Protein backbone atom coordinates (compact mmCIF):
# COMPACT_ATOMS: atom_id res chain seq x y z
CA UNK A 1 0.00 0.00 0.00
CA UNK A 2 2.81 2.43 0.86
CA UNK A 3 4.62 1.60 -2.36
CA UNK A 4 1.41 2.26 -4.29
CA UNK A 5 1.18 5.72 -2.79
CA UNK A 6 4.82 6.57 -3.39
CA UNK A 7 4.77 5.66 -7.07
CA UNK A 8 2.22 8.30 -8.19
CA UNK A 9 3.84 10.93 -5.95
CA UNK A 10 7.26 10.13 -7.41
CA UNK A 11 5.85 10.13 -10.91
CA UNK A 12 4.18 13.48 -10.26
CA UNK A 13 7.42 14.92 -8.91
CA UNK A 14 9.37 13.92 -11.99
CA UNK A 15 6.56 15.18 -14.23
CA UNK A 16 6.66 18.57 -12.56
CA UNK A 17 10.43 18.74 -12.90
CA UNK A 18 10.10 17.96 -16.57
CA UNK A 19 7.42 20.59 -17.05
CA UNK A 20 9.53 23.20 -15.29
CA UNK A 21 12.61 22.31 -17.30
CA UNK A 22 10.71 22.44 -20.58
CA UNK A 23 8.78 25.59 -19.71
CA UNK A 24 9.08 28.40 -22.22
CA UNK A 25 8.25 32.09 -22.24
CA UNK A 26 5.62 32.99 -24.80
CA UNK A 27 5.46 36.39 -26.42
CA UNK A 28 8.11 38.33 -28.34
CA UNK A 29 11.62 38.74 -26.99
CA UNK A 30 12.85 42.30 -26.61
CA UNK A 31 15.23 43.51 -29.30
CA UNK A 32 17.12 46.72 -28.53
CA UNK A 33 16.24 49.38 -31.12
CA UNK A 34 18.96 50.97 -33.17
CA UNK A 35 19.01 54.75 -33.08
CA UNK A 36 19.43 56.33 -36.50
CA UNK A 37 21.97 59.12 -36.10
CA UNK A 38 24.24 60.99 -38.52
CA UNK A 39 27.94 60.26 -38.61
CA UNK A 40 29.00 63.77 -37.58
CA UNK A 41 27.59 66.92 -36.04
CA UNK A 42 27.15 69.38 -38.88
CA UNK A 43 27.47 72.52 -36.70
CA UNK A 44 30.63 71.30 -34.95
CA UNK A 45 32.81 72.26 -37.91
CA UNK A 46 30.83 75.25 -39.12
CA UNK A 47 33.11 78.03 -40.36
CA UNK A 48 33.39 81.02 -38.04
CA UNK A 49 33.22 84.64 -39.08
CA UNK A 50 35.94 85.43 -36.55
CA UNK A 51 38.18 83.52 -34.14
CA UNK A 52 36.12 82.04 -31.30
CA UNK A 53 36.93 81.74 -27.62
CA UNK A 54 36.09 78.04 -27.75
CA UNK A 55 36.05 75.46 -30.50
CA UNK A 56 34.10 72.19 -30.67
CA UNK A 57 35.71 68.85 -31.38
CA UNK A 58 34.29 65.39 -32.02
CA UNK A 59 37.58 63.90 -30.90
CA UNK A 60 37.46 62.62 -27.33
CA UNK A 61 34.67 61.82 -24.90
CA UNK A 62 32.32 64.35 -23.41
CA UNK A 63 33.48 65.34 -19.92
CA UNK A 64 31.29 63.64 -17.32
CA UNK A 65 31.95 66.35 -14.72
CA UNK A 66 31.40 69.04 -17.31
CA UNK A 67 30.79 71.79 -14.77
CA UNK A 68 34.48 71.62 -13.82
CA UNK A 69 35.31 72.85 -17.34
CA UNK A 70 34.09 76.32 -16.34
CA UNK A 71 36.77 76.50 -13.63
CA UNK A 72 34.39 78.18 -11.16
CA UNK A 73 34.54 76.81 -7.61
CA UNK A 74 31.33 78.58 -6.61
CA UNK A 75 29.29 76.90 -9.34
CA UNK A 76 30.95 73.57 -8.62
CA UNK A 77 30.03 73.78 -4.93
CA UNK A 78 26.41 74.66 -5.68
CA UNK A 79 25.98 71.75 -8.11
CA UNK A 80 27.48 69.20 -5.76
CA UNK A 81 25.33 70.41 -2.85
CA UNK A 82 22.21 70.39 -5.03
CA UNK A 83 22.84 66.74 -5.94
CA UNK A 84 22.61 65.89 -2.24
CA UNK A 85 19.75 68.15 -1.17
CA UNK A 86 17.39 68.78 -4.10
CA UNK A 87 13.88 67.49 -3.35
CA UNK A 88 12.99 66.59 -6.96
CA UNK A 89 16.06 64.39 -7.14
CA UNK A 90 15.27 62.74 -3.82
CA UNK A 91 11.73 62.02 -5.04
CA UNK A 92 13.15 60.45 -8.21
CA UNK A 93 15.47 58.29 -6.11
CA UNK A 94 12.50 57.20 -4.01
CA UNK A 95 10.67 56.14 -7.15
CA UNK A 96 13.57 53.86 -8.03
CA UNK A 97 13.23 52.15 -4.65
CA UNK A 98 9.48 51.83 -5.22
CA UNK A 99 10.10 50.16 -8.57
CA UNK A 100 12.52 47.73 -6.96
CA UNK A 101 9.99 46.90 -4.27
CA UNK A 102 7.37 46.29 -6.95
CA UNK A 103 9.81 43.97 -8.73
CA UNK A 104 10.19 41.97 -5.52
CA UNK A 105 6.40 41.69 -5.24
CA UNK A 106 6.17 40.45 -8.82
CA UNK A 107 9.05 38.00 -8.38
CA UNK A 108 7.36 36.48 -5.33
CA UNK A 109 4.78 34.90 -7.65
CA UNK A 110 7.42 32.40 -8.76
CA UNK A 111 7.79 31.00 -5.22
CA UNK A 112 5.49 28.56 -3.38
CA UNK A 113 2.99 30.02 -0.94
CA UNK A 114 2.68 28.60 2.55
CA UNK A 115 0.32 29.60 5.34
CA UNK A 116 -0.41 28.13 8.76
CA UNK A 117 -3.38 28.66 11.02
CA UNK A 118 -5.13 27.58 14.18
CA UNK A 119 -8.78 27.81 15.12
CA UNK A 120 -11.28 26.96 17.84
CA UNK A 121 -15.00 26.59 17.19
CA UNK A 122 -17.91 26.03 19.56
CA UNK A 123 -20.85 24.76 17.52
CA UNK A 124 -24.38 23.42 18.06
CA UNK A 125 -26.55 21.61 15.54
CA UNK A 126 -30.10 22.84 15.07
CA UNK A 127 -32.76 20.24 15.85
CA UNK A 128 -34.93 21.58 13.05
CA UNK A 129 -32.39 20.58 10.43
CA UNK A 130 -32.16 17.02 9.05
CA UNK A 131 -28.75 16.39 10.62
CA UNK A 132 -29.70 17.85 14.00
CA UNK A 133 -33.03 16.01 14.02
CA UNK A 134 -31.29 12.72 13.23
CA UNK A 135 -28.72 13.17 16.01
CA UNK A 136 -31.47 14.10 18.45
CA UNK A 137 -33.48 11.00 17.53
CA UNK A 138 -30.47 8.77 17.96
CA UNK A 139 -29.97 10.19 21.44
CA UNK A 140 -33.45 8.95 22.44
CA UNK A 141 -32.81 5.32 21.44
CA UNK A 142 -32.59 2.89 24.37
CA UNK A 143 -30.23 -0.02 24.02
CA UNK A 144 -30.71 -3.37 25.73
CA UNK A 145 -29.76 -3.16 29.38
CA UNK A 146 -31.14 0.35 29.78
CA UNK A 147 -28.14 2.16 28.17
CA UNK A 148 -28.74 5.22 26.01
CA UNK A 149 -26.77 6.45 22.99
CA UNK A 150 -25.44 9.95 23.67
CA UNK A 151 -25.05 12.08 20.53
CA UNK A 152 -24.55 15.69 21.69
CA UNK A 153 -25.79 18.51 19.54
CA UNK A 154 -23.15 20.90 20.94
CA UNK A 155 -19.46 20.22 20.48
CA UNK A 156 -15.97 21.83 20.37
CA UNK A 157 -13.57 21.71 17.44
CA UNK A 158 -9.85 22.47 17.68
CA UNK A 159 -7.77 22.67 14.51
CA UNK A 160 -4.26 23.51 13.34
CA UNK A 161 -3.51 23.42 9.65
CA UNK A 162 -1.04 24.39 6.93
CA UNK A 163 -1.77 25.24 3.29
CA UNK A 164 0.75 25.31 0.44
CA UNK A 165 0.36 26.13 -3.25
CA UNK A 166 2.77 26.63 -6.13
CA UNK A 167 1.95 27.77 -9.65
CA UNK A 168 4.22 26.10 -12.17
CA UNK A 169 5.24 28.83 -14.61
CA UNK A 170 4.84 26.64 -17.69
CA UNK A 171 4.54 29.39 -20.28
CA UNK A 172 6.56 32.16 -18.66
CA UNK A 173 3.79 34.40 -17.37
CA UNK A 174 5.69 35.14 -14.16
CA UNK A 175 9.03 35.35 -15.97
CA UNK A 176 7.64 37.91 -18.42
CA UNK A 177 6.08 39.87 -15.56
CA UNK A 178 9.44 39.88 -13.79
CA UNK A 179 11.14 40.98 -17.00
CA UNK A 180 8.68 43.88 -17.27
CA UNK A 181 9.29 44.80 -13.62
CA UNK A 182 13.07 44.87 -14.15
CA UNK A 183 12.62 47.06 -17.22
CA UNK A 184 10.38 49.36 -15.18
CA UNK A 185 13.20 49.73 -12.67
CA UNK A 186 15.42 50.88 -15.53
CA UNK A 187 12.76 53.40 -16.53
CA UNK A 188 12.83 54.83 -12.99
CA UNK A 189 16.64 54.88 -12.95
CA UNK A 190 16.79 56.77 -16.24
CA UNK A 191 14.18 59.19 -14.94
CA UNK A 192 16.45 59.80 -11.96
CA UNK A 193 19.36 60.42 -14.34
CA UNK A 194 17.23 62.90 -16.29
CA UNK A 195 16.36 64.75 -13.08
CA UNK A 196 20.06 64.85 -12.17
CA UNK A 197 21.00 66.26 -15.56
CA UNK A 198 18.23 68.85 -15.45
CA UNK A 199 19.17 69.83 -11.91
CA UNK A 200 22.85 70.36 -12.74
CA UNK A 201 22.06 72.41 -15.83
CA UNK A 202 19.46 74.49 -13.95
CA UNK A 203 21.94 75.27 -11.17
CA UNK A 204 24.66 76.18 -13.69
CA UNK A 205 22.31 78.34 -15.79
CA UNK A 206 20.89 80.15 -12.74
CA UNK A 207 24.41 80.77 -11.44
CA UNK A 208 25.61 82.15 -14.79
CA UNK A 209 22.57 84.39 -15.13
CA UNK A 210 23.10 85.65 -11.56
CA UNK A 211 26.72 86.57 -12.30
CA UNK A 212 25.58 88.22 -15.52
CA UNK A 213 23.04 90.35 -13.65
CA UNK A 214 25.70 91.32 -11.12
CA UNK A 215 28.08 92.31 -13.93
CA UNK A 216 25.37 94.39 -15.62
CA UNK A 217 24.74 96.12 -12.30
CA UNK A 218 28.45 96.83 -11.81
CA UNK A 219 28.66 98.20 -15.36
CA UNK A 220 25.61 100.37 -14.74
CA UNK A 221 27.23 101.74 -11.57
CA UNK A 222 30.36 102.58 -13.58
CA UNK A 223 28.27 104.30 -16.23
CA UNK A 224 26.44 106.26 -13.52
CA UNK A 225 29.79 107.47 -12.18
CA UNK A 226 30.87 108.48 -15.72
CA UNK A 227 27.58 110.26 -16.39
CA UNK A 228 27.84 112.05 -13.04
CA UNK A 229 31.26 113.35 -14.03
CA UNK A 230 29.90 114.36 -17.41
CA UNK A 231 26.98 116.19 -15.76
CA UNK A 232 29.39 118.03 -13.50
CA UNK A 233 31.54 118.98 -16.48
CA UNK A 234 28.49 120.25 -18.34
CA UNK A 235 27.36 122.31 -15.38
CA UNK A 236 30.83 123.88 -15.13
CA UNK A 237 30.78 124.76 -18.83
CA UNK A 238 27.30 126.26 -18.46
CA UNK A 239 28.43 128.37 -15.52
CA UNK A 240 31.35 129.57 -17.66
CA UNK A 241 28.91 130.44 -20.44
CA UNK A 242 30.33 127.79 -22.81
CA UNK A 243 27.12 125.72 -23.11
CA UNK A 244 23.40 125.97 -22.43
CA UNK A 245 20.95 124.64 -19.85
CA UNK A 246 19.65 122.28 -22.52
CA UNK A 247 22.92 120.30 -22.46
CA UNK A 248 22.73 120.10 -18.66
CA UNK A 249 19.17 118.78 -18.86
CA UNK A 250 20.15 116.17 -21.45
CA UNK A 251 23.04 115.02 -19.32
CA UNK A 252 20.84 114.79 -16.21
CA UNK A 253 18.19 112.86 -18.15
CA UNK A 254 20.76 110.34 -19.35
CA UNK A 255 22.00 109.90 -15.78
CA UNK A 256 18.50 109.35 -14.41
CA UNK A 257 17.69 106.86 -17.16
CA UNK A 258 20.79 104.84 -16.31
CA UNK A 259 19.96 104.91 -12.61
CA UNK A 260 16.47 103.58 -13.40
CA UNK A 261 18.06 100.33 -14.57
CA UNK A 262 19.40 99.52 -11.09
CA UNK A 263 16.09 98.34 -9.46
CA UNK A 264 15.44 95.88 -12.31
CA UNK A 265 18.98 94.55 -12.08
CA UNK A 266 18.69 94.20 -8.31
CA UNK A 267 15.44 92.28 -8.83
CA UNK A 268 17.21 89.87 -11.21
CA UNK A 269 19.90 89.31 -8.58
CA UNK A 270 17.33 88.57 -5.86
CA UNK A 271 15.42 86.21 -8.13
CA UNK A 272 18.65 84.42 -9.09
CA UNK A 273 19.67 83.90 -5.47
CA UNK A 274 16.18 82.65 -4.59
CA UNK A 275 16.19 80.27 -7.57
CA UNK A 276 19.49 78.74 -6.47
CA UNK A 277 18.22 78.50 -2.89
CA UNK A 278 15.15 76.56 -4.07
CA UNK A 279 17.30 74.17 -6.13
CA UNK A 280 19.28 73.43 -2.97
CA UNK A 281 16.06 72.91 -0.98
CA UNK A 282 16.68 76.06 1.04
CA UNK A 283 14.40 78.92 1.98
CA UNK A 284 14.42 82.14 -0.13
CA UNK A 285 17.38 84.42 0.42
CA UNK A 286 19.25 81.65 2.24
CA UNK A 287 22.29 81.98 -0.04
CA UNK A 288 22.47 85.77 -0.11
CA UNK A 289 25.52 85.98 2.15
CA UNK A 290 27.31 83.49 -0.11
CA UNK A 291 26.29 84.92 -3.48
CA UNK A 292 25.68 88.66 -3.02
CA UNK A 293 29.34 89.49 -3.73
CA UNK A 294 29.78 89.86 -7.47
CA UNK A 295 32.01 87.41 -9.32
CA UNK A 296 32.95 86.95 -13.00
CA UNK A 297 30.71 85.06 -15.39
CA UNK A 298 32.04 81.48 -15.70
CA UNK A 299 34.08 81.41 -18.89
CA UNK A 300 33.81 78.71 -21.53
CA UNK A 301 36.89 76.49 -21.99
CA UNK A 302 39.08 76.86 -25.05
CA UNK A 303 38.16 73.40 -26.34
CA UNK A 304 34.98 71.36 -25.89
CA UNK A 305 34.87 67.65 -26.74
CA UNK A 306 31.34 66.68 -27.80
CA UNK A 307 31.83 63.14 -29.07
CA UNK A 308 29.99 61.70 -32.07
CA UNK A 309 26.24 61.38 -32.66
CA UNK A 310 26.37 57.61 -32.19
CA UNK A 311 27.09 58.17 -28.48
CA UNK A 312 23.85 60.11 -27.98
CA UNK A 313 21.58 57.09 -27.41
CA UNK A 314 24.05 55.73 -24.87
CA UNK A 315 24.30 58.98 -22.90
CA UNK A 316 20.90 60.72 -23.00
CA UNK A 317 18.68 59.55 -20.14
CA UNK A 318 15.45 60.25 -22.02
CA UNK A 319 16.52 58.04 -24.93
CA UNK A 320 17.54 55.28 -22.53
CA UNK A 321 14.24 55.70 -20.68
CA UNK A 322 12.30 55.41 -23.94
CA UNK A 323 14.19 52.20 -24.70
CA UNK A 324 13.37 50.77 -21.27
CA UNK A 325 9.69 51.73 -21.71
CA UNK A 326 9.68 49.80 -24.99
CA UNK A 327 11.14 46.82 -23.11
CA UNK A 328 8.32 47.05 -20.54
CA UNK A 329 5.67 47.13 -23.27
CA UNK A 330 7.24 44.17 -25.09
CA UNK A 331 7.35 42.06 -21.93
CA UNK A 332 3.71 42.89 -21.15
CA UNK A 333 2.74 41.22 -24.44
CA UNK A 334 4.24 38.00 -23.09
CA UNK A 335 2.32 38.35 -19.81
CA UNK A 336 -0.99 38.81 -21.63
CA UNK A 337 -0.21 35.96 -24.06
CA UNK A 338 0.66 33.56 -21.24
CA UNK A 339 -2.78 34.15 -19.71
CA UNK A 340 -4.23 32.44 -22.80
CA UNK A 341 -2.38 29.21 -21.97
CA UNK A 342 -3.10 26.59 -19.29
CA UNK A 343 -2.15 27.09 -15.64
CA UNK A 344 -0.94 24.30 -13.40
CA UNK A 345 -1.04 24.79 -9.63
CA UNK A 346 0.23 22.27 -7.10
CA UNK A 347 -1.58 22.53 -3.77
CA UNK A 348 -1.44 20.71 -0.45
CA UNK A 349 -3.27 21.03 2.84
CA UNK A 350 -2.83 19.22 6.13
CA UNK A 351 -3.20 19.57 9.85
CA UNK A 352 -4.71 18.31 13.06
CA UNK A 353 -8.40 18.40 14.01
CA UNK A 354 -10.13 17.22 17.15
CA UNK A 355 -13.14 17.93 19.35
CA UNK A 356 -10.96 17.76 22.45
CA UNK A 357 -7.86 19.85 22.93
CA UNK A 358 -6.15 16.97 24.72
CA UNK A 359 -6.50 14.78 21.61
CA UNK A 360 -5.32 17.39 19.13
CA UNK A 361 -1.75 16.12 19.08
CA UNK A 362 -2.68 12.47 18.48
CA UNK A 363 -1.83 10.78 15.20
CA UNK A 364 -5.47 9.90 14.62
CA UNK A 365 -6.38 13.62 14.50
CA UNK A 366 -4.49 14.27 11.30
CA UNK A 367 -6.13 15.22 8.02
CA UNK A 368 -4.78 16.34 4.64
CA UNK A 369 -5.12 16.63 0.88
CA UNK A 370 -2.66 16.85 -2.02
CA UNK A 371 -3.13 17.31 -5.72
CA UNK A 372 -2.64 19.48 -8.79
CA UNK A 373 -5.22 21.74 -10.37
CA UNK A 374 -5.28 22.44 -14.08
CA UNK A 375 -7.07 25.40 -15.63
CA UNK A 376 -7.43 25.89 -19.38
CA UNK A 377 -9.16 29.02 -20.71
CA UNK A 378 -11.45 28.09 -23.59
CA UNK A 379 -13.05 31.38 -24.53
CA UNK A 380 -12.07 34.75 -23.07
CA UNK A 381 -12.50 37.47 -25.64
CA UNK A 382 -11.38 40.12 -23.14
CA UNK A 383 -8.01 38.43 -22.71
CA UNK A 384 -7.52 38.14 -26.46
CA UNK A 385 -8.21 41.87 -26.76
CA UNK A 386 -5.70 42.49 -23.96
CA UNK A 387 -2.98 40.88 -26.06
CA UNK A 388 -3.92 43.12 -28.97
CA UNK A 389 -3.95 46.17 -26.68
CA UNK A 390 -0.45 45.39 -25.38
CA UNK A 391 0.81 45.00 -28.94
CA UNK A 392 -0.54 48.44 -29.79
CA UNK A 393 1.15 49.88 -26.70
CA UNK A 394 4.45 48.32 -27.77
CA UNK A 395 4.09 49.88 -31.23
CA UNK A 396 3.39 53.23 -29.57
CA UNK A 397 6.50 52.85 -27.40
CA UNK A 398 8.59 52.10 -30.49
CA UNK A 399 7.33 55.27 -32.15
CA UNK A 400 7.97 57.22 -28.94
CA UNK A 401 11.57 55.97 -28.97
CA UNK A 402 12.08 57.22 -32.54
CA UNK A 403 10.51 60.56 -31.62
CA UNK A 404 12.79 60.90 -28.59
CA UNK A 405 15.90 60.26 -30.69
CA UNK A 406 14.83 62.82 -33.31
CA UNK A 407 14.07 65.37 -30.61
CA UNK A 408 17.46 64.73 -29.01
CA UNK A 409 19.23 65.29 -32.32
CA UNK A 410 17.28 68.50 -32.84
CA UNK A 411 18.17 69.79 -29.37
CA UNK A 412 21.86 69.09 -29.93
CA UNK A 413 21.82 70.75 -33.34
CA UNK A 414 20.11 73.84 -31.94
CA UNK A 415 22.50 73.98 -28.98
CA UNK A 416 25.52 73.75 -31.28
CA UNK A 417 24.16 76.49 -33.55
CA UNK A 418 23.33 78.76 -30.60
CA UNK A 419 26.77 78.26 -29.03
CA UNK A 420 28.57 79.11 -32.27
CA UNK A 421 26.29 82.05 -33.06
CA UNK A 422 26.65 83.64 -29.62
CA UNK A 423 30.40 83.21 -29.78
CA UNK A 424 30.48 85.06 -33.11
CA UNK A 425 28.19 87.73 -31.67
CA UNK A 426 30.44 88.07 -28.64
CA UNK A 427 33.52 88.64 -30.81
CA UNK A 428 31.76 91.36 -32.80
CA UNK A 429 30.42 93.06 -29.67
CA UNK A 430 33.82 92.97 -28.00
CA UNK A 431 35.21 94.98 -30.92
CA UNK A 432 32.16 97.27 -30.84
CA UNK A 433 32.69 98.05 -27.15
CA UNK A 434 36.36 98.86 -27.75
CA UNK A 435 35.48 101.14 -30.64
CA UNK A 436 32.67 102.78 -28.64
CA UNK A 437 35.06 103.62 -25.84
CA UNK A 438 37.45 105.23 -28.29
CA UNK A 439 34.59 107.17 -29.82
CA UNK A 440 33.42 108.41 -26.42
CA UNK A 441 36.89 109.55 -25.44
CA UNK A 442 37.30 111.39 -28.74
CA UNK A 443 33.85 113.00 -28.42
CA UNK A 444 34.62 114.24 -24.93
CA UNK A 445 37.93 115.73 -26.06
CA UNK A 446 36.26 117.48 -28.99
CA UNK A 447 33.47 118.75 -26.73
CA UNK A 448 35.91 120.13 -24.17
CA UNK A 449 37.76 121.82 -27.04
CA UNK A 450 34.50 123.26 -28.31
CA UNK A 451 34.79 121.51 -31.68
CA UNK A 452 31.56 119.47 -31.34
CA UNK A 453 28.27 119.78 -29.48
CA UNK A 454 27.10 117.91 -26.39
CA UNK A 455 24.66 115.68 -28.29
CA UNK A 456 27.62 113.87 -29.87
CA UNK A 457 28.98 113.09 -26.41
CA UNK A 458 25.63 111.76 -25.18
CA UNK A 459 25.21 109.64 -28.31
CA UNK A 460 28.68 108.15 -27.85
CA UNK A 461 27.95 107.43 -24.19
CA UNK A 462 24.57 105.86 -24.99
CA UNK A 463 26.11 103.70 -27.72
CA UNK A 464 28.81 102.49 -25.33
CA UNK A 465 26.22 101.56 -22.72
CA UNK A 466 24.16 99.62 -25.24
CA UNK A 467 27.17 97.75 -26.59
CA UNK A 468 28.45 96.96 -23.08
CA UNK A 469 25.05 95.60 -22.08
CA UNK A 470 24.86 93.53 -25.28
CA UNK A 471 28.39 92.21 -24.71
CA UNK A 472 27.52 91.07 -21.18
CA UNK A 473 24.42 89.36 -22.58
CA UNK A 474 26.56 87.62 -25.21
CA UNK A 475 29.13 86.47 -22.66
CA UNK A 476 26.38 85.13 -20.39
CA UNK A 477 24.52 83.56 -23.31
CA UNK A 478 27.65 81.78 -24.54
CA UNK A 479 28.19 80.13 -21.16
CA UNK A 480 24.49 79.27 -20.87
CA UNK A 481 24.61 77.84 -24.41
CA UNK A 482 27.46 75.57 -23.41
CA UNK A 483 25.46 74.34 -20.40
CA UNK A 484 22.52 73.68 -22.74
CA UNK A 485 24.86 71.82 -25.10
CA UNK A 486 26.15 69.61 -22.28
CA UNK A 487 22.56 68.92 -21.27
CA UNK A 488 21.48 68.13 -24.85
CA UNK A 489 24.42 65.74 -25.21
CA UNK A 490 23.38 63.97 -22.00
CA UNK A 491 26.61 64.50 -20.09
CA UNK A 492 27.14 64.37 -16.35
CA UNK A 493 24.58 62.07 -14.77
CA UNK A 494 26.75 58.90 -14.55
CA UNK A 495 29.40 60.66 -12.47
CA UNK A 496 26.76 62.43 -10.39
CA UNK A 497 25.52 59.07 -9.09
CA UNK A 498 28.66 58.75 -6.99
CA UNK A 499 27.73 61.75 -4.83
C-alpha positions, 0 to 999 in steps of 0.5 A: 500500500505504501509503495502504491502511494509513493509511485504516483507521488514520485511520478508526479514529482518527476513530471513537474520537474520535466514541465519546469525544465521544458517551460518556455516564455511565450510572447516576443523577446525584446530587441534593442532598437537601433538609433538612426543618427548621422555620422558627424555633427554638422554645426561642430565644424561650421566656419566662423566669421571670426576667431572664437573663444572656444572650438568644438571637437568630435575627438574625445569623450564628453566630460562627465563632470562638465561643470568643472570645465568652467573653472568656477569653484562657486558653481561647482560647490552649488551643483554638488550640494544640489545633488545631495539636497534637491527634493525633486532628485530625492523624489526620483530616487525614491521612485527607483526604490518603489520600482525595486519593491514592486519587482520583488512583489512580482518576483514572489509569484514564482515562489510557493505560498505557505500559510499556517493557522489555528482555530477553535470553534464552539458549535451546536446543531439545530434540531430543526435541520435534518442532521440535527433532528437525526442526532437528536433522535439517535440520542433517544434510542434505548439499548438493551440493558437500559443504556442510552446512545449519547449524541450531543448537539453541541461540540468543540472543534480544535484545529491547526492546519497548513496550506501550500500552493505553487503555480508552475510557470509553464509558459513564462507568465511570471518570468515575463512579468518579472522581465517587465518589472526589471525594465520598469526599474530601468525606466525609474533609474533613467528618470532619476538620471534625467532629473540629475542632468536637469538639476545640474544644468538648472543650477549652472544656468541660474548661477551664470545668469546671476553673475551676468546680472551682477556684472550688468549692475556693476557696469551700470554703476560705472556708467552712472559714475561716468555720467555724473562726471559728465553732468558736472563737467556740463554744469561747469561749462554752463556756468562759464557760459560755454554751453546751455541749460539744454545740455545740462538737462540732457546730461541729467536725463541720461544719468536718471535713465541709467539709474532707473536700470538699477532696481530691475537689475537688483530684482534679477539678482534677488530672483537668481539667489532665490532660484538657487536656494530653491534648487538646494532645498533652502528657503528664499534668500538663504544663499544671499551671504554666499552669493551677493558678492559679485564674481565673473561670469564662468568662462567657456573652456578653449576646447569642448569635446562633444563626441559623435552622434552615435554616443547620444543614445548611450548617454541621454537619459530620455533616450535610454528611458524610452528604450526601457519603456519599450522593453516594458511594453514588449514584456507585457505582451508575453504576460498577456499571451501567457494568460491564454495558456493553461495554468498548473497549480500544485496545492497541499493542505494538512493539519490536526483536528479534534473535538478535544484539545487533549486529543489534538496532538494524536496521530489519529487527529491528522487530516490532509489533501494533495493534488494538482489543479489544471485550468485551461481558458477556452473562450475569453475574448477580453483576454484576447483583446488584452494581447492586442492592446499590449501589442498596440502599446508596444508599437506606440513605445517604439514610435515614442523611442524614434521621436525621442531620438529625433528630438534629441538630435534637434536639441543638440543641433540647436545647442551647437548652432546657438553656441557658435552664433553667440560666440560670433556675436560676442567677438563682434560686440567685443570689438564694438565696445572697444570702438565705442570707448574710443569714440566716447573719449574722442567726443569728450575731447572734442566737446571740451575743445569746443569743436563738437556739441554735447549731443555727440557726447551723449550719443557716444555714451549711450552707444557704449552703454548699449554695446556693453550691455549687449556684450555682457548678454553675449558672454552670459549667453555663450556660457548658458549655451554651453550648459545647454549643449552639455545637457542636450548631449546627456553628459554628467549624470553617470558621475553624479551618481557617486555623490 
